[in-house]
Amino acid sequence: MDALLMCGGQGTRLDAPVEKPLYGIAGRPMVDRVHDALAGSEIDSVVAAVSPHTPQTAAHLRERGADVVETPGEGYVADLDAALATLSRPAVTCVADLPLLLPALVDEACAAYRDAPADSLTVAVPADLKRRLGVSADTTFEEQGQELAPTGLNVVGGDDGTVWVTSAARLAVNVNRPGDGAVAGWLAARLAQPKE
């Protein structure tokens, strides 16, 4: 299975002096953290989807030797559709603002997809987890009486979809605002420390 790393958004809510995917978390651009997590997983190959809004990100990724596909920059859904047209399905899709992602979490999502009774899988966390961590939850939805938030990690196959819920804190931290970046940086440093 291939993966599509979505990194073409404008990032206006983050209000940073750099393109959103290049925003640093614990000294590394978010896009590098996410790309490395995808590349270190069971995924066969990773393609980064950039747009006219992220030319520096495109150059950065090419310098790293990453495969890059250009999208029109007309919004997440339109760019996702354009980029998915270049891959076979099913494919993992992941946003570049999930800097605490680990290869093992990608593998768990792939395993959940293989066990799912549907063509596509949305990975979600309880919205309450995001609130407890102090990060923004811009989009939520109800599923079986529980308020959930999408993580930005999915497996896209066909139109028939299901939701896989996880309580992994690393998947609850999307960096959309400066406060989210502060929480992600703190957690990244804390999670990197050896346990005593």
PASE-37506 format. One line per 8 residues: number of its first residue (from 1); their letters; for each residue x, y, z of N, C-alpha, C. Coordinates in Angstrom, 3 decimals, padded with zeros to 6 digits, always signed. Layout:
BEGIN
NUM	a	X,Y,Z,X,Y,Z,X,Y,Z  ...
//
This chain:
BEGIN
1	mdallmcg	+000.845,-001.177,+000.000,+000.000,+000.000,+000.000,+000.889,+001.239,+000.000  +000.488,+002.255,-000.765,+001.227,+003.514,-000.814,+000.598,+004.528,+000.131  +001.339,+005.598,+000.407,+000.833,+006.663,+001.277,+000.935,+008.003,+000.575  -000.037,+008.835,+000.874,-000.092,+010.197,+000.346,+000.011,+011.153,+001.522  +001.054,+011.969,+001.526,+001.274,+012.955,+002.580,+000.770,+014.302,+002.083  -000.303,+014.787,+002.692,-000.924,+016.040,+002.261,-000.223,+017.228,+002.910  +000.443,+018.043,+002.072,+001.196,+019.179,+002.620,+001.096,+020.393,+001.707  -000.142,+020.711,+001.294,-000.329,+021.857,+000.408,-001.188,+022.964,+000.966
9	gqgtrlda	-001.567,+022.863,+002.255,-002.468,+023.868,+002.833,-001.779,+025.178,+003.163  -002.576,+026.229,+003.240,-002.030,+027.560,+003.501,-001.642,+027.773,+004.954  -002.324,+027.111,+005.884,-001.968,+027.242,+007.298,-002.228,+028.601,+007.888  -003.311,+029.240,+007.470,-003.592,+030.602,+007.941,-003.850,+030.670,+009.448  -004.438,+029.629,+010.032,-004.721,+029.647,+011.479,-003.450,+029.553,+012.304  -002.406,+028.968,+011.742,-001.149,+028.812,+012.472,-000.396,+030.134,+012.562  -000.584,+031.001,+011.560,+000.025,+032.334,+011.561,+001.530,+032.263,+011.844  +002.226,+031.432,+011.065,+003.665,+031.240,+011.262,+004.452,+031.942,+010.163
17	pvekplyg	+005.734,+032.242,+010.414,+006.561,+032.894,+009.390,+007.049,+031.939,+008.312  +006.697,+030.651,+008.416,+007.077,+029.654,+007.420,+005.823,+028.940,+006.940  +005.919,+028.237,+005.820,+004.805,+027.425,+005.357,+004.466,+026.396,+006.424  +003.189,+026.098,+006.572,+002.742,+025.225,+007.660,+003.515,+023.902,+007.749  +003.744,+023.172,+006.650,+004.463,+021.897,+006.785,+005.892,+022.058,+007.303  +006.477,+023.244,+007.126,+007.847,+023.489,+007.565,+007.928,+024.007,+008.999  +006.772,+024.181,+009.636,+006.720,+024.656,+011.020,+007.478,+023.672,+011.908  +008.381,+024.200,+012.725,+009.231,+023.344,+013.532,+008.596,+022.860,+014.818
25	iagrpmvd	+008.747,+021.574,+015.085,+008.343,+020.964,+016.345,+009.580,+020.289,+016.924  +010.007,+020.756,+018.084,+011.213,+020.222,+018.737,+012.392,+020.185,+017.759  +012.547,+021.268,+016.987,+013.713,+021.415,+016.121,+013.629,+020.779,+014.750  +012.469,+020.180,+014.400,+012.337,+019.547,+013.080,+011.051,+019.986,+012.417  +011.069,+020.225,+011.098,+009.828,+020.552,+010.399,+008.803,+019.425,+010.550  +007.543,+019.812,+010.751,+006.480,+018.810,+010.906,+006.472,+017.819,+009.760  +006.640,+018.319,+008.534,+006.542,+017.442,+007.371,+007.612,+016.359,+007.393  +008.797,+016.661,+007.925,+009.856,+015.648,+008.028,+009.463,+014.559,+009.014
33	rvhdalag	+008.877,+014.974,+010.125,+008.458,+014.014,+011.155,+007.410,+013.053,+010.595  +006.415,+013.615,+009.882,+005.339,+012.781,+009.356,+005.851,+011.893,+008.218  +006.652,+012.466,+007.333,+007.211,+011.680,+006.220,+008.022,+010.509,+006.749  +008.858,+010.757,+007.762,+009.696,+009.695,+008.303,+008.858,+008.606,+008.967  +007.768,+008.996,+009.631,+006.886,+008.002,+010.260,+006.229,+007.129,+009.204  +005.757,+007.731,+008.131,+005.145,+006.959,+007.054,+006.177,+006.049,+006.394  +007.363,+006.602,+006.101,+008.405,+005.831,+005.424,+008.923,+004.686,+006.292  +008.856,+004.836,+007.612,+009.331,+003.805,+008.514,+008.303,+002.725,+008.820
41	seidsvva	+007.121,+002.881,+008.280,+006.036,+001.931,+008.521,+006.036,+000.852,+007.437  +004.974,+000.050,+007.426,+004.844,-000.995,+006.413,+004.481,-000.454,+005.033  +004.281,+000.838,+004.921,+003.918,+001.477,+003.650,+005.010,+001.206,+002.613  +004.576,+000.947,+001.367,+005.535,+000.675,+000.288,+006.260,+001.923,-000.187  +005.510,+003.018,-000.382,+006.132,+004.267,-000.829,+005.294,+005.447,-000.361  +005.939,+006.598,-000.247,+005.280,+007.820,+000.219,+005.391,+008.877,-000.863  +004.262,+009.481,-001.203,+004.218,+010.584,-002.150,+003.693,+011.805,-001.409  +004.388,+012.922,-001.516,+003.972,+014.159,-000.860,+003.195,+015.021,-001.847
49	avsphtpq	+001.999,+015.438,-001.448,+001.159,+016.288,-002.297,+001.336,+017.738,-001.863  +001.908,+018.533,-002.751,+002.144,+019.954,-002.485,+001.215,+020.774,-003.372  +001.250,+022.092,-003.181,+000.386,+022.968,-003.974,+001.110,+024.281,-004.231  +000.494,+025.187,-005.010,+001.105,+026.497,-005.212,+001.293,+027.285,-003.912  +000.593,+026.882,-002.847,+000.722,+027.561,-001.554,+001.972,+027.131,-000.795  +002.614,+026.035,-001.222,+003.749,+025.498,-000.455,+004.982,+025.227,-001.327  +005.465,+026.238,-002.050,+006.634,+026.008,-002.912,+007.904,+025.684,-002.129  +008.075,+026.288,-000.956,+009.272,+026.004,-000.155,+009.222,+024.579,+000.395
57	taahlrer	+008.027,+024.126,+000.736,+007.863,+022.746,+001.201,+008.218,+021.779,+000.072  +007.742,+022.081,-001.128,+008.049,+021.228,-002.285,+009.558,+021.146,-002.502  +010.237,+022.279,-002.444,+011.691,+022.293,-002.631,+012.387,+021.517,-001.518  +011.933,+021.704,-000.298,+012.511,+021.010,+000.854,+012.370,+019.492,+000.703  +011.184,+019.056,+000.325,+010.947,+017.620,+000.174,+011.777,+017.035,-000.964  +011.879,+017.767,-002.059,+012.697,+017.280,-003.179,+014.160,+017.160,-002.764  +014.637,+018.121,-001.957,+016.016,+018.059,-001.462,+016.237,+016.825,-000.595  +015.194,+016.406,+000.108,+015.256,+015.202,+000.950,+015.121,+013.923,+000.128
65	gadvvetp	+014.841,+014.067,-001.166,+014.686,+012.903,-002.019,+013.289,+012.313,-002.022  +012.321,+013.069,-001.515,+010.937,+012.581,-001.461,+010.261,+012.689,-002.818  +009.337,+011.770,-003.087,+008.500,+011.855,-004.284,+007.433,+012.917,-004.040  +007.253,+013.799,-005.014,+006.339,+014.934,-004.859,+005.363,+014.974,-006.034  +004.099,+015.255,-005.735,+003.093,+015.468,-006.767,+002.468,+016.843,-006.536  +002.270,+017.568,-007.616,+001.684,+018.911,-007.539,+000.159,+018.806,-007.582  -000.515,+019.579,-006.737,-001.975,+019.678,-006.761,-002.352,+021.131,-007.030  -003.622,+021.388,-007.394,-004.002,+022.753,-007.781,-004.084,+023.765,-006.643
73	gegyvadl	-004.134,+023.320,-005.386,-004.232,+024.271,-004.277,-005.616,+024.870,-004.143  -006.636,+024.074,-004.473,-008.014,+024.569,-004.447,-008.785,+024.095,-003.224  -008.076,+023.659,-002.188,-008.717,+023.160,-000.984,-008.363,+021.708,-000.755  -008.537,+021.266,+000.491,-008.088,+019.930,+000.876,-008.728,+018.834,+000.029  -010.046,+018.871,-000.122,-010.734,+017.788,-000.831,-010.322,+017.741,-002.299  -010.281,+018.894,-002.949,-009.895,+018.935,-004.364,-008.449,+018.474,-004.544  -007.575,+018.911,-003.649,-006.169,+018.504,-003.743,-006.003,+017.013,-003.449  -006.760,+016.513,-002.483,-006.712,+015.088,-002.166,-007.159,+014.252,-003.363
81	daalatls	-008.262,+014.650,-003.986,-008.751,+013.923,-005.162,-007.716,+013.926,-006.289  -007.104,+015.091,-006.525,-006.097,+015.193,-007.587,-004.892,+014.301,-007.287  -004.454,+014.291,-006.046,-003.284,+013.497,-005.682,-003.599,+012.001,-005.681  -004.790,+011.632,-005.188,-005.162,+010.214,-005.170,-005.270,+009.624,-006.574  -005.559,+010.474,-007.536,-005.658,+010.005,-008.921,-004.319,+009.473,-009.433  -003.222,+009.810,-008.739,-001.898,+009.353,-009.164,-001.478,+008.053,-008.491  -002.293,+007.556,-007.542,-001.949,+006.350,-006.789,-002.983,+005.253,-006.997  -002.568,+004.028,-006.759,-003.549,+002.936,-006.738,-004.159,+002.893,-005.340
89	rpavtcva	-005.378,+002.354,-005.280,-006.068,+002.267,-003.989,-006.199,+000.825,-003.568  -006.250,+000.584,-002.274,-006.314,+001.547,-001.182,-004.967,+002.238,-000.973  -005.056,+003.444,-000.393,-003.862,+004.221,-000.078,-004.055,+004.885,+001.276  -002.988,+004.970,+002.019,-003.004,+005.713,+003.280,-002.887,+007.193,+002.932  -003.681,+008.021,+003.593,-003.534,+009.469,+003.448,-003.259,+010.043,+004.829  -002.400,+011.040,+004.875,-002.048,+011.635,+006.159,-001.734,+013.109,+005.973  -002.187,+013.914,+006.916,-001.906,+015.348,+006.885,-000.508,+015.604,+007.449  +000.087,+016.709,+007.036,+001.443,+017.051,+007.471,+001.476,+017.676,+008.852
97	dlplllpa	+000.296,+017.930,+009.443,+000.278,+018.597,+010.747,+000.074,+017.621,+011.915  +000.530,+016.384,+011.744,+000.414,+015.341,+012.763,+001.827,+014.932,+013.203  +002.576,+015.866,+013.851,+004.016,+015.677,+014.029,+004.443,+014.610,+015.028  +003.522,+014.065,+015.803,+003.899,+013.038,+016.783,+003.643,+011.621,+016.266  +003.288,+011.513,+014.988,+003.009,+010.221,+014.365,+004.226,+009.301,+014.457  +003.952,+008.022,+014.687,+005.002,+007.001,+014.716,+004.698,+005.922,+013.681  +005.729,+005.241,+013.166,+005.481,+004.140,+012.232,+004.520,+003.093,+012.794  +004.638,+002.780,+014.078,+003.772,+001.761,+014.682,+002.306,+002.164,+014.621
105	lvdeacaa	+002.017,+003.448,+014.742,+000.631,+003.917,+014.671,+000.084,+003.790,+013.249  +000.935,+004.032,+012.258,+000.531,+003.842,+010.862,+000.220,+002.365,+010.627  +001.095,+001.510,+011.154,+000.879,+000.070,+010.999,-000.410,-000.383,+011.687  -000.721,+000.186,+012.856,-001.968,-000.147,+013.554,-003.173,+000.245,+012.715  -003.100,+001.426,+012.102,-004.207,+001.879,+011.258,-004.369,+000.962,+010.046  -003.268,+000.529,+009.465,-003.330,-000.399,+008.319,-003.941,-001.731,+008.736  -003.575,-002.206,+009.923,-004.138,-003.460,+010.428,-005.631,-003.308,+010.682  -006.036,-002.173,+011.243,-007.462,-001.918,+011.486,-008.220,-001.878,+010.162
113	yrdapads	-007.591,-001.310,+009.134,-008.219,-001.273,+007.813,-008.422,-002.695,+007.272  -007.402,-003.530,+007.404,-007.511,-004.896,+006.895,-008.623,-005.677,+007.611  -008.873,-005.334,+008.884,-009.920,-006.000,+009.661,-011.286,-005.333,+009.501  -011.323,-004.177,+008.847,-012.566,-003.401,+008.760,-013.509,-003.979,+007.708  -014.806,-003.830,+007.949,-015.796,-004.317,+006.984,-016.150,-003.260,+005.945  -015.176,-002.442,+005.550,-015.457,-001.334,+004.633,-014.268,-001.102,+003.711  -014.507,-000.271,+002.680,-013.469,+000.046,+001.694,-012.496,+001.119,+002.159  -012.942,+001.974,+003.095,-012.133,+003.090,+003.569,-012.214,+003.166,+005.091
121	ltvavpad	-011.190,+003.766,+005.683,-011.112,+003.852,+007.135,-010.718,+005.258,+007.552  -011.490,+005.856,+008.450,-011.160,+007.133,+009.062,-010.645,+006.850,+010.461  -009.464,+007.337,+010.791,-008.912,+007.178,+012.129,-009.333,+008.394,+012.950  -009.966,+008.133,+014.085,-010.480,+009.218,+014.930,-010.058,+009.003,+016.376  -010.075,+010.102,+017.129,-009.823,+010.062,+018.567,-011.016,+010.681,+019.277  -011.240,+010.345,+020.542,-012.291,+011.025,+021.292,-011.989,+012.520,+021.362  -012.994,+013.341,+021.096,-012.795,+014.801,+021.149,-012.358,+015.230,+022.536  -012.806,+014.520,+023.561,-012.424,+014.840,+024.938,-010.921,+014.686,+025.143
129	lkrrlgvs	-010.302,+013.745,+024.449,-008.849,+013.574,+024.546,-008.141,+014.828,+024.052  -008.605,+015.381,+022.952,-007.993,+016.611,+022.424,-008.142,+017.750,+023.433  -009.327,+017.851,+024.043,-009.549,+018.912,+025.033,-008.635,+018.727,+026.244  -008.483,+017.485,+026.707,-007.625,+017.231,+027.872,-006.164,+017.563,+027.572  -005.756,+017.352,+026.326,-004.378,+017.678,+025.928,-004.187,+019.175,+025.695  -005.288,+019.904,+025.561,-005.208,+021.354,+025.345,-004.957,+021.741,+023.899  -005.376,+020.876,+022.954,-005.213,+021.196,+021.538,-006.574,+021.425,+020.894  -006.567,+022.121,+019.780,-007.819,+022.484,+019.110,-008.492,+021.262,+018.486
137	adttfeeq	-009.822,+021.340,+018.443,-010.633,+020.300,+017.794,-011.620,+021.021,+016.896  -011.150,+021.379,+015.695,-011.958,+022.190,+014.791,-013.128,+021.420,+014.200  -012.961,+020.134,+013.989,-014.014,+019.311,+013.392,-014.284,+018.121,+014.300  -015.548,+017.931,+014.645,-015.931,+016.748,+015.400,-017.187,+016.153,+014.778  -017.455,+014.901,+015.109,-018.664,+014.238,+014.633,-019.109,+013.217,+015.670  -020.353,+012.839,+015.600,-020.912,+011.850,+016.522,-020.884,+010.471,+015.864  -020.465,+009.482,+016.638,-020.465,+008.094,+016.160,-020.807,+007.217,+017.354  -021.912,+006.532,+017.279,-022.383,+005.649,+018.353,-022.375,+006.353,+019.704
145	gqelaptg	-022.901,+007.588,+019.721,-023.045,+008.343,+020.952,-021.784,+008.957,+021.499  -020.697,+008.918,+020.753,-019.427,+009.481,+021.212,-018.997,+010.613,+020.285  -018.534,+011.709,+020.874,-018.007,+012.819,+020.070,-016.558,+012.496,+019.698  -016.302,+012.444,+018.397,-014.988,+012.076,+017.889,-014.398,+013.197,+017.046  -013.079,+013.175,+016.909,-012.379,+014.122,+016.040,-011.507,+013.334,+015.073  -011.577,+013.636,+013.784,-010.695,+012.957,+012.834,-009.245,+013.338,+013.094  -008.340,+012.388,+012.872,-006.920,+012.649,+013.128,-006.186,+013.189,+011.910  -006.731,+012.923,+010.724,-006.015,+013.274,+009.502,-005.246,+012.098,+008.926
153	lnvvggdd	-005.341,+010.934,+009.593,-004.760,+009.693,+009.089,-005.922,+008.807,+008.644  -005.895,+008.354,+007.399,-006.995,+007.566,+006.837,-006.449,+006.520,+005.880  -007.300,+005.574,+005.550,-007.025,+004.665,+004.445,-008.185,+004.827,+003.473  -007.870,+005.198,+002.250,-008.896,+005.470,+001.244,-008.904,+004.354,+000.211  -010.051,+003.689,+000.125,-010.218,+002.635,-000.869,-011.392,+002.968,-001.771  -012.587,+002.830,-001.241,-013.799,+003.129,-002.000,-014.727,+004.035,-001.213  -016.004,+004.012,-001.594,-016.982,+004.913,-000.994,-017.523,+004.412,+000.338  -017.423,+003.120,+000.597,-017.968,+002.541,+001.817,-016.943,+002.704,+002.934
161	gtvwvtsa	-017.243,+003.546,+003.913,-016.262,+003.850,+004.944,-016.691,+003.460,+006.340  -015.693,+003.312,+007.208,-015.926,+003.034,+008.613,-014.960,+003.876,+009.431  -015.192,+003.925,+010.740,-014.356,+004.721,+011.646,-013.645,+003.787,+012.618  -012.349,+004.017,+012.798,-011.577,+003.304,+013.804,-011.183,+004.318,+014.863  -011.558,+004.050,+016.111,-011.300,+004.979,+017.213,-010.108,+004.501,+018.023  -009.190,+005.399,+018.274,-008.012,+005.116,+019.084,-007.861,+006.217,+020.132  -007.249,+005.882,+021.240,-006.976,+006.879,+022.284,-005.495,+007.241,+022.321  -004.786,+007.001,+021.232,-003.361,+007.349,+021.157,-003.197,+008.866,+021.149
169	arlavnvn	-002.593,+009.390,+022.204,-002.433,+010.841,+022.322,-001.641,+011.418,+021.151  -000.699,+010.660,+020.615,+000.111,+011.140,+019.493,-000.741,+011.460,+018.264  -001.883,+010.772,+018.131,-002.764,+011.011,+016.989,-003.775,+012.125,+017.256  -003.789,+012.635,+018.479,-004.745,+013.685,+018.837,-004.180,+015.087,+018.640  -002.893,+015.185,+018.356,-002.246,+016.499,+018.278,-002.008,+016.900,+016.818  -002.975,+017.637,+016.266,-002.809,+018.276,+014.957,-002.409,+019.724,+015.219  -001.400,+020.201,+014.528,-000.917,+021.561,+014.769,-001.583,+022.515,+013.785  -002.653,+023.158,+014.246,-003.380,+024.132,+013.436,-003.240,+025.551,+013.955
177	rpgdgava	-002.870,+025.697,+015.213,-002.759,+027.000,+015.862,-001.466,+027.046,+016.676  -000.982,+028.245,+017.028,+000.262,+028.320,+017.810,+000.214,+027.510,+019.104  -000.925,+027.503,+019.784,-001.037,+026.723,+021.022,-000.865,+025.241,+020.781  -001.372,+024.753,+019.652,-001.194,+023.340,+019.292,+000.294,+023.034,+019.109  +001.013,+023.972,+018.486,+002.449,+023.791,+018.267,+003.209,+023.724,+019.579  +002.790,+024.541,+020.556,+003.440,+024.523,+021.867,+003.223,+023.178,+022.557  +001.998,+022.664,+022.500,+001.705,+021.358,+023.105,+002.502,+020.263,+022.389  +002.526,+020.292,+021.060,+003.259,+019.283,+020.299,+004.747,+019.319,+020.626
185	gwlaarla	+005.315,+020.505,+020.739,+006.730,+020.632,+021.070,+007.044,+020.090,+022.453  +006.166,+020.404,+023.411,+006.348,+019.919,+024.779,+006.252,+018.402,+024.812  +005.243,+017.852,+024.150,+005.069,+016.399,+024.136,+006.204,+015.695,+023.401  +006.644,+016.271,+022.294,+007.738,+015.667,+021.523,+008.996,+015.563,+022.374  +009.310,+016.638,+023.109,+010.484,+016.613,+023.963,+010.297,+015.636,+025.116  +009.128,+015.627,+025.678,+008.854,+014.740,+026.828,+008.859,+013.261,+026.418  +008.248,+012.969,+025.269,+008.174,+011.584,+024.812,+009.529,+011.060,+024.343  +010.438,+011.972,+024.002,+011.769,+011.561,+023.529,+012.705,+011.255,+024.681
193	qpke	+012.356,+011.685,+025.910,+013.229,+011.463,+027.056,+013.226,+009.989,+027.453  +014.388,+009.467,+027.811,+014.418,+008.075,+028.268,+013.686,+007.934,+029.585  +013.008,+006.814,+029.755,+012.272,+006.550,+030.994,+013.251,+006.141,+032.077  +013.008,+006.651,+033.278,+013.913,+006.341,+034.397,+013.505,+005.040,+035.053
//
